[in-house]
């Protein structure tokens, strides 16, 4: 990270650019446009990469999550890995590492309270529900995001190790890609095809109706009380986690996931 604040990060980027150093800046679309407006002009030595963003959650709620995990595990959290691929790319999980558990906590959207909160749209910043930066064509050189449905485009890349969709927006982006593509395994596809299912590119998530009460409680409850009130470890959550693990161990998780996607059109 450049700085504890984005303003500080922007200043450091500008300083590097004036020194003639190459800078590759990646961030959410709003952060990208914020940098562009701050700089006031284009720089040949600046490469901009925006990451398709669903929403930005509250740092306060993440601190509450860490507090919750430390209380539950009776240990100090040393590291948290988002989108860990312990069970494969298509069942990514939160990986919480403490000074005692040897990193053995792996829970997904069905059972991890942080992921349940994030995907319920209860802990996002208000601006994310009326985002002004969601559009098909971006001001960055590249747009990147996950390609969970990679099997639709390439059987070779559908290896459960992860794939990234890349949109190249500018001539500068084309030049950069042509210089690095020999180090990549990739296939060219119709741009409209890869954005077809990317709802988050153009539609903002709707705020959870309980968001106001959730944040009111977040300021008066500790992490354990907060998550146990709104996202308790119910029988259903435990059952869904057990079912996913069983499918994974039987080697049928990807098949079940593919059927789920075809029926619900959700990834």
C-alpha positions as CSV (number, residue, x, y, z in Angstrom):
1,X,0.0,0.0,0.0
2,X,1.2,3.5,-0.7
3,X,-0.2,5.1,2.5
4,X,-2.8,4.9,5.2
5,X,-4.9,7.4,3.3
6,X,-5.7,7.5,-0.4
7,X,-4.8,11.2,-0.5
8,X,-1.3,10.2,0.7
9,X,-1.2,7.5,-1.9
10,X,-2.1,9.8,-4.7
11,X,0.6,12.2,-3.7
12,X,3.2,9.5,-3.7
13,X,2.0,8.3,-7.2
14,X,2.4,11.9,-8.5
15,X,5.8,12.1,-7.0
16,X,7.0,8.9,-8.6
17,X,5.6,9.9,-12.0
18,X,7.4,13.2,-11.9
19,X,10.6,11.3,-11.1
20,X,10.0,9.4,-14.4
21,X,9.3,6.1,-12.5
22,X,6.8,3.7,-14.0
23,X,3.7,3.3,-11.8
24,X,1.0,0.6,-12.0
25,X,-1.9,1.7,-9.9
26,X,-4.8,-0.7,-9.2
27,X,-7.9,-0.1,-7.3
28,X,-11.7,0.2,-7.4
29,X,-13.2,2.3,-10.2
30,X,-13.9,5.2,-7.8
31,X,-10.2,5.2,-6.7
32,X,-9.0,5.1,-10.3
33,X,-11.1,8.1,-11.2
34,X,-10.1,9.9,-8.0
35,X,-6.4,9.5,-9.0
36,X,-7.1,10.7,-12.6
37,X,-8.8,13.8,-11.2
38,X,-6.0,14.4,-8.7
39,X,-3.3,14.2,-11.3
40,X,-5.1,16.4,-13.8
41,X,-3.4,15.0,-16.9
42,X,-2.3,11.7,-18.4
43,X,1.2,10.3,-17.9
44,X,2.9,7.9,-20.3
45,X,4.5,6.1,-17.4
46,X,1.3,5.4,-15.5
47,X,-0.7,2.2,-16.0
48,X,-4.2,2.1,-14.5
49,X,-5.9,-1.2,-13.5
50,X,-9.4,-1.1,-12.1
51,X,-10.8,-4.2,-10.3
52,X,-14.6,-4.8,-10.8
53,X,-16.0,-4.0,-7.4
54,X,-19.2,-5.3,-5.8
55,X,-19.0,-2.9,-2.9
56,X,-16.5,-1.7,-0.2
57,X,-17.3,-2.9,3.3
58,X,-16.8,-1.0,6.5
59,X,-13.4,-1.2,8.2
60,X,-15.2,-1.0,11.5
61,X,-17.2,-4.1,10.8
62,X,-14.0,-6.0,9.8
63,X,-12.4,-5.1,13.1
64,X,-15.6,-6.4,14.8
65,X,-15.1,-9.6,12.8
66,X,-11.5,-10.0,13.9
67,X,-12.7,-9.4,17.5
68,X,-15.4,-12.1,17.0
69,X,-12.9,-14.6,15.7
70,X,-10.4,-14.0,18.5
71,X,-13.1,-14.5,21.1
72,X,-14.4,-17.6,19.4
73,X,-11.0,-19.2,18.9
74,X,-9.5,-17.9,22.2
75,X,-6.4,-16.8,20.2
76,X,-4.9,-13.8,18.6
77,X,-5.6,-13.4,14.9
78,X,-2.3,-13.0,13.0
79,X,-3.5,-13.0,9.4
80,X,-6.7,-13.2,7.4
81,X,-6.7,-14.5,3.8
82,X,-9.7,-13.5,1.7
83,X,-10.7,-15.7,-1.2
84,X,-8.4,-18.5,-0.1
85,X,-8.4,-21.5,-2.5
86,X,-8.0,-24.3,0.1
87,X,-11.0,-26.1,-1.4
88,X,-10.4,-24.8,-5.0
89,X,-11.2,-21.7,-6.9
90,X,-14.9,-22.2,-7.2
91,X,-15.3,-22.6,-3.4
92,X,-13.1,-19.8,-2.1
93,X,-13.2,-19.3,1.7
94,X,-12.1,-17.0,4.4
95,X,-8.9,-18.3,6.0
96,X,-8.3,-17.0,9.5
97,X,-4.8,-17.8,10.9
98,X,-4.2,-17.5,14.7
99,X,-1.2,-18.2,16.9
100,X,-2.8,-21.5,17.7
101,X,-4.9,-22.9,14.8
102,X,-2.2,-23.4,12.2
103,X,-4.5,-21.7,9.6
104,X,-7.1,-24.5,9.7
105,X,-10.1,-22.2,9.6
106,X,-11.7,-22.3,6.1
107,X,-15.3,-21.2,5.8
108,X,-17.2,-19.9,2.8
109,X,-20.2,-17.6,2.2
110,X,-22.6,-20.1,3.7
111,X,-21.0,-20.1,7.1
112,X,-18.4,-17.4,7.7
113,X,-20.0,-14.4,9.4
114,X,-17.9,-11.8,7.5
115,X,-18.8,-13.2,4.1
116,X,-22.5,-13.6,5.2
117,X,-22.5,-9.9,6.2
118,X,-20.8,-8.7,3.1
119,X,-23.0,-10.6,0.6
120,X,-26.1,-9.6,2.5
121,X,-25.2,-5.9,1.7
122,X,-25.5,-5.0,5.4
123,X,-22.0,-3.6,5.9
124,X,-21.2,-1.7,2.7
125,X,-20.4,2.0,2.5
126,X,-23.6,4.0,1.6
127,X,-22.0,5.4,-1.7
128,X,-21.7,1.8,-3.0
129,X,-25.4,1.5,-3.2
130,X,-25.6,4.4,-5.6
131,X,-22.2,4.0,-7.3
132,X,-21.5,6.5,-10.0
133,X,-18.6,4.5,-11.5
134,X,-20.3,1.3,-12.6
135,X,-20.2,1.2,-16.4
136,X,-19.1,-1.0,-19.2
137,X,-16.3,1.3,-20.4
138,X,-13.8,2.5,-17.9
139,X,-11.2,5.3,-17.7
140,X,-8.5,2.8,-16.8
141,X,-6.2,0.9,-19.1
142,X,-7.4,-2.5,-17.9
143,X,-10.4,-3.8,-16.1
144,X,-9.9,-7.2,-14.3
145,X,-12.1,-9.5,-12.3
146,X,-12.8,-13.1,-11.6
147,X,-13.9,-15.5,-14.3
148,X,-15.7,-18.3,-12.3
149,X,-17.5,-19.4,-15.5
150,X,-14.2,-19.9,-17.4
151,X,-15.3,-23.2,-18.7
152,X,-17.6,-21.4,-21.1
153,X,-14.6,-20.0,-22.8
154,X,-11.8,-22.5,-22.3
155,X,-11.7,-26.1,-21.1
156,X,-7.9,-25.8,-20.7
157,X,-8.2,-22.9,-18.2
158,X,-11.1,-24.5,-16.3
159,X,-8.6,-26.2,-13.9
160,X,-10.0,-24.8,-10.6
161,X,-6.8,-22.8,-10.0
162,X,-8.3,-19.5,-10.9
163,X,-8.9,-17.4,-14.0
164,X,-9.1,-13.6,-14.6
165,X,-11.2,-11.7,-17.1
166,X,-9.3,-8.8,-18.6
167,X,-10.7,-5.9,-20.6
168,X,-8.2,-3.7,-22.4
169,X,-9.6,-0.2,-22.8
170,X,-6.7,2.0,-24.2
171,X,-3.9,1.9,-26.8
172,X,-1.5,2.1,-23.8
173,X,-3.2,-1.0,-22.4
174,X,-2.8,-2.8,-25.8
175,X,0.9,-2.0,-25.8
176,X,1.4,-3.2,-22.3
177,X,-0.6,-6.4,-22.9
178,X,1.4,-7.2,-26.1
179,X,4.6,-7.0,-24.0
180,X,3.5,-9.3,-21.2
181,X,1.2,-11.7,-23.0
182,X,4.0,-14.2,-23.8
183,X,4.2,-14.9,-20.1
184,X,0.5,-15.6,-19.8
185,X,-1.9,-18.4,-20.6
186,X,-4.9,-16.7,-22.2
187,X,-7.6,-16.9,-24.8
188,X,-9.2,-14.0,-26.7
189,X,-12.9,-13.9,-26.4
190,X,-15.7,-11.5,-27.4
191,X,-15.7,-8.6,-24.8
192,X,-19.5,-8.5,-24.8
193,X,-19.5,-12.2,-23.8
194,X,-17.3,-11.8,-20.8
195,X,-19.3,-8.9,-19.4
196,X,-22.7,-10.5,-20.1
197,X,-22.9,-12.0,-16.6
198,X,-21.0,-9.3,-14.8
199,X,-24.0,-7.6,-13.1
200,X,-21.7,-5.8,-10.7
201,X,-20.1,-3.8,-13.5
202,X,-23.3,-1.8,-14.1
203,X,-25.7,-2.4,-11.2
204,X,-25.2,-1.3,-7.6
205,X,-26.3,-3.7,-4.8
206,X,-29.4,-2.8,-2.8
207,X,-28.8,-1.9,0.8
208,X,-30.0,-4.3,3.4
209,X,-33.1,-3.1,5.2
210,X,-31.4,-3.8,8.5
211,X,-28.3,-1.8,7.7
212,X,-29.1,1.2,10.0
213,X,-29.8,-1.0,13.0
214,X,-26.8,-3.1,12.2
215,X,-24.4,-0.1,12.4
216,X,-26.2,1.3,15.4
217,X,-25.5,-2.0,17.2
218,X,-22.0,-2.1,15.8
219,X,-21.2,1.0,17.8
220,X,-22.5,-0.4,21.1
221,X,-21.9,-4.2,20.9
222,X,-18.6,-6.1,20.8
223,X,-17.8,-8.2,17.8
224,X,-19.2,-11.4,19.3
225,X,-22.5,-9.9,20.3
226,X,-22.9,-8.2,16.9
227,X,-22.3,-11.2,14.7
228,X,-24.2,-13.6,17.0
229,X,-27.2,-11.3,16.8
230,X,-27.2,-10.8,13.0
231,X,-25.4,-13.9,11.7
232,X,-25.6,-16.6,14.3
233,X,-24.0,-20.0,13.7
234,X,-27.3,-21.7,13.0
235,X,-28.0,-25.3,12.1
236,X,-28.7,-24.3,8.5
237,X,-25.3,-22.6,8.2
238,X,-23.6,-25.7,9.7
239,X,-25.5,-28.0,7.4
240,X,-24.7,-26.0,4.2
241,X,-21.0,-26.0,5.2
242,X,-21.1,-29.8,5.7
243,X,-22.9,-30.4,2.4
244,X,-20.3,-28.3,0.5
245,X,-17.4,-30.1,2.1
246,X,-19.0,-33.5,1.4
247,X,-19.4,-32.5,-2.3
248,X,-15.8,-31.4,-2.4
249,X,-14.5,-34.6,-0.8
250,X,-16.6,-36.7,-3.2
251,X,-15.2,-34.8,-6.2
252,X,-18.6,-33.5,-7.4
253,X,-18.5,-29.9,-6.1
254,X,-17.8,-28.4,-9.5
255,X,-20.6,-30.4,-11.1
256,X,-23.1,-29.3,-8.4
257,X,-21.9,-25.7,-8.7
258,X,-22.3,-25.8,-12.5
259,X,-25.9,-27.0,-12.1
260,X,-26.6,-24.4,-9.5
261,X,-25.3,-21.6,-11.8
262,X,-27.4,-22.9,-14.7
263,X,-30.6,-22.9,-12.6
264,X,-30.1,-19.6,-10.7
265,X,-27.7,-17.7,-13.0
266,X,-25.7,-16.8,-9.9
267,X,-22.0,-17.4,-9.4
